[in-house]
Amino acid sequence: MKIQRFYVCLYFYLMFPATIIGQWWAVGSPLVMDANKICRKNRKLTGKQRSICRREKEIVQEAVMGAKLAIAECQYQFQNRRWNCTTARKSFTRILARDTRETAFVYAITAAGVVYTVTKACSRGSLSLCACDNNVRDIASDGEWEWGGCHDDVDFGYLKSKEFMDSRKRKKTGDLTSKIRLHNNEAGRRAIREHMTRDCKCHGLSGTCALKTCWRRMPTFREVGYRLKDKFDGAYKVTISNDGQSVVTEDVTIKPPSKDDLLYTEQSPNFCKPRKKYGSLGTQGRLCNPDSLGIDGCSLMCCNRGSVQTEITVHENCKCKFKWCCQVTCKTCTSIKMISRCK
């Protein structure tokens, strides 16, 4: 139940951070409620958001699932980093209150998650408002393949993510934080929409593939995570332009960021020690790899504080055999392993 509260709360924090911190955390989260109650409880929705809540409750529910998918991917991508996308409540809200690289990634991956879950729901026929996209058709000049079948309607998922995630921030167009979060939302959505792939199925006698029917589909969300993780590593530190109308890089010698890049304004803490102000929980007790020279290695992960090795007993299935039909039997093997944790 607590996990479900977090994911729903994350989604609405990204929509209305001031509301979440000032009201919902204080009086107890209503986020275990269904989409109807969530929408009814929040009185600070914009006109577009109120319309979605009133007419498209199923979209809100899919968006909440998108937030859950996004954080699972965030935790996968950062599992070996000092900041590991922890869902500890106070840590996460303090991270999102600042405009760091980590915040940029969370906004982008969540916007992508909403696109992904809404689009997938359309394709599998779970939403009454949309279906798969069968409007895109094309035939190759050589006649060997044609577009057809059921395309992922990414444009619908993109639109709903944009309508709900961007509408409140667009009211503060002169605010730097709003500008970069709108930008990062868009970068997340583009990580899906601009990287659609093509699947094909052959038709013809004896598998000759005389004709191929092809359709467009989204990349896997793991691919989206990797793409945004690369953008996180190369994120741009920006500031507001002199006329207050746009964001510019602090270093004028660097090429301007593209729509696909992530933006931030504040340097991240090193996350070595607990710092409540920045949402850092420190790395004490974190698992590390004593043989690695990378960020997961004990030297970097533990911030040169050293690590402690512990011997643990591991029970695993082994010597598995398949019996016809249809059963697999395994023995249980016991082994001793050494793990390292940061001091």
N, C-alpha and C positions, 0 to 999 in steps of 0.2 A: 504494500500500500504506500509506503514512504517513497519507493522508487517511482511509482506512478505520479505521486504528487510532484516530485522533482521535475519530471519531464514536461508535465503540463505547465508547471510554473516557469520553467525555462522558456517555453514558447511565448508565454505572455509577458515575461520579463523583457524579452527581445522586442516585443511590441510596445510595451508601456513600462519602462524601467522605473520611473518615478512612482507610478501607481503601485507596482509590486512592492517596492521597498517601503513606501510610506503607508500603505494600507494593508496589503494582503499578508506580509510577513508579520505585521503587528497583531492582527486579530485572528490569525490562524488561516491557513490556506484553504480556499474553497475549491482547490484544483483536483480533488478527487471526484468532483461532480462531473456530470456529462456535459456535452457541448451546450445544451440548452441553458443549464444553470450557470455555466461560465459566462456566457454572453449576457444573461440577465443580471448577474452580479456586477459586471463591470460597467460603470456609468460614464467612463471617460473614452468610450469608443468614438471614432470619427464616423462621419456619415457613411462612408464606404464600408467600414467595419461593422457598423450596426446593420447595414443592409445584408452583409454576408451572414451575420449571426441570425438575422430574421428569416432569410430566405434560403440559406445554404448551410444549415447546421452540420450536414455531413462533411462539408469541406473543412469546417473547424476541427472536426474529429480527425480527419486525415492529416491536417496540419500538425496536430499534437503528435501523431505517430511519426511525422517527419522530424520533429524535434528529438524524439527518442532515437530514431535512426541516426540523426546527426551526431548526438553525443556518444553513441556507441562507436561511431566511426572516429570521432575525435579521440576517444580513449585508445582506440587501436593505433592511430597514427602517432600518438604521443606517449605510448606506453613505456618507452625507454628514455624519455626526457625528464629533466628535473620537474617541469610542470607536466603532469600526466593527465590533464583534463579531469581532475578529480571532481566528483559531484558533491563533495562536502559543501553544504549549503552556504555557509558564510564565506568560505573561500571563493566559491563560484560567483556569487553576487558581487564581491569586491573586485574580482577580476573584470567582470563585465562593466563595472562602473568607471573603468579607465580605458583610454584609447590606445592599448598596446597591441603588439602583434597577435597575442593570444585572443584578444577580443575580436580582432579583425577576422581571424580564422573561425571563431565560433559563430559570428554573424553570417559569414559566407557559407559555412557548411550547413547551417540551419536553413538558410534561404534555399540552398540546394536540396536539402531534405524535404522541404515542403513541396518543391517542384516534383521531386521523385515520387513521393507517396501519393500525391494527388493524381499525377499522370498514370502511375501504375493502377490506381483504383479505377481510372477511366478505362484502361485497356482491359481489365478483367471484368468490367461491367458492374462494379460495385456502387457506382454513383449514378443517380438518375439524371444528373445535369450534363453528363458527357458520356462518350464511348470512345472506342479506338477511332483513329483518324483514317477514313478510307477515301478521303477527297484527293489525296496526292496520287496522281497516276502519270506514268510516263513510259514510253516504249523506246528502247534503244534503236538507233538507226540501222543496226545490223540485224535487228529482230531477235537477238539471242536472249535478251532479258527484258523484263518490264517491271515497273513499279506496280504494286498491287497489294492486296491483303490488308491486314490491320496494322496500321502504323501507331506507334506511341504518340498520343496527342500532347506533345510537350508544350505546345503553345498555350493550351488550356492550363496546364500545371504552372507554367511560367506566369501567366496572367494572374492566377489566384495567389501565388506567392507574392507577386508585386503589389497587388491590391491590398492585401492584408498586412504585409510587413513594412511597406513603404509609406502608407497613407498618413500616419501620424507624424513621421519625421519630415514630410514634405512641407508641413506648416512652418518649419523653422529653417527656411532655405539659406539664411545668412549665418547659421550656426555651423562652425567647423565640424563639431562632433556629428551633427546630423548629415552633413555632406559626406563625410567619410564612411558613415554607416550605410547610407544609401548606396554609395559606391561599392562597398564590400558585399552588401546584399546582392547587387547586380553581378558582381564577379562570381558569386556562388551560383547564381542562376545560369550564367553563361558557361560555367564549367560543365553544365549538362547540355544546354540547348545548342551550343556551338560545337559539340563533339558527338553528335548523333552518329550511329554506325548503321551499316546495311547488312541485313540478313537475307539470304536467298534460299529458295527451294527449287530443286530441279524437277522438270516434267519431261516425259518422253519414254519411249519403249525401252525396256531393259536398261534403264538408268543412263540413257544417252545424253540426257540434259539438253535436249533440243531447244527447250525453253526454260528460262528461270523466272520465277516470280519473286520479287524482292520487296522488302519493306524496311522502314526506318525504325530503329529502336534506340533507347537511351543506353549510354555506357553503364557498366555496373557501378554501384555506389562506391565500391572499393576503388575503382579507377578515379572517380570524382574526388575521393579522399586524398589519393596520391597527388592528383593534379593541384588541389588546393594546398596540400602540404608543401609542394614545391613553391607555390606562390607565397606561402608563409615564410619560407627561408629567404626569399628574395623580396620581401615586402618593402615598400617605400615609406620613409619618414617624411611627412608633409606638414605644411602650414597653410594659412589662408593667404590668398593673394592680396596685394595692396588695395585693390578695389573691392575686396570682400566678396567677389562673385565666384571664385573658383579656388581649388587647392593646388599648390605648387610644391615641388620638392625643395627641401631645405638646401640641398646642394645643387646649385644651378648648372653644374657641369654634368649632372646625370640626366639622361633622357627622360622625358615626361612619362609617367605611368600610363599604361593602357587600361582599357575597361576590364581586362582580365586580371589585373594586378590587385594585391591587397595593400591597404593604406593604414598607417597608424601615426599618432602624434607623440606618444610617450614611450620612453625606453622601458623595457620590461625589467623587473627585478631579477636577480640571479637565481631566485628560488632556493638558495642554499639553506637559509634559516627561516624560521617562522616570522612573518611580518604581517600582522593583521591588516594594516593599512592597505597593503597591496594584494591581500588574499593569498600570500605565500604560506604554505604549510611546512616548508623545509623538506629536506630529503632524509632526515634521520629515520632509520628503519627500512628504507627502500632497498629492494633487491638490486644487486649490481653484478656485473660480469668481471671477475678479476683478470680475465685474459684479454679483455677488449680495450683498445685504445680510443674507442669512440665515446659518444655521449653516454652510452649505457655502461661504460667501464667504471670500475670502482673509483678511480682517480677523479674523473669528472663528475660522476653522479654524486659522490660523497664530498665534493668540494675540498679534496685533499685532507679530510678529517680522518681518513682511514676506514676500514670495514672490519666486521667480525664474521668469521666463518662458523657455520653451525652444521652439525651432522644430522641429517634427517633420514627416516626410513620411508621408502616409497613402495607402495603395492601397485602392481600393474598387471593387466592381462597379458599372457604370453602363451606360446606354443599352441596357438589356436588351430583347430581342425574343423573342416567342413564335412558334415555328414549328410549323405543323400537320403531323403530330401525333406526338410530344408532346415538344417540346424547347424549352428556353430558352437563348439565347445572350447573353452579356454581354461588354462591353468592360471593360478595367481603366483606371480614371481615377486619376490621381495629383494630390494636392492638398497644400498646405502649411498646417499648422495651428499655432497657438500654444497651449501648455499652461502652466499655472502650478502650481508646487509650493512648499510652505512651506519657508522657510529653517530 
